[in-house]
Amino acid sequence: MQLILQTNCDEPQAGIGSMPTVLEATHPKLTVVRFHGRNVAEWNNAGDSDWREVRYLYEYSEAERVDWADHLTQLE
């Protein structure tokens, strides 16, 4: 059996190369969502040696978590 999986992604919309959130399940039994955070200020700051670590430093607000709860229900 071949499993084709699309990962849904949440990340800041920070210019060229940003992945928009697409709420579409591509498999009836499995959906993966990657929560990268929305740290726009550090997302594209590749000049710093630790940019890969700090770009993900982000705590989702209560409103963002509620939005994602609705999105997860939609993906279900």
KAHU-V670049 format. One record per helix or strand. SS is the DSSP state (h for helix, s for strand). FROM is the first residue (numbers start at 0). LEN is the number of residues. If there is no record, write none. Layout:
ss=SS from=FROM len=LEN
ss=SS from=FROM len=LEN
This chain:
ss=s from=6 len=5
ss=s from=31 len=6
ss=h from=39 len=4
ss=h from=50 len=4
ss=h from=61 len=14
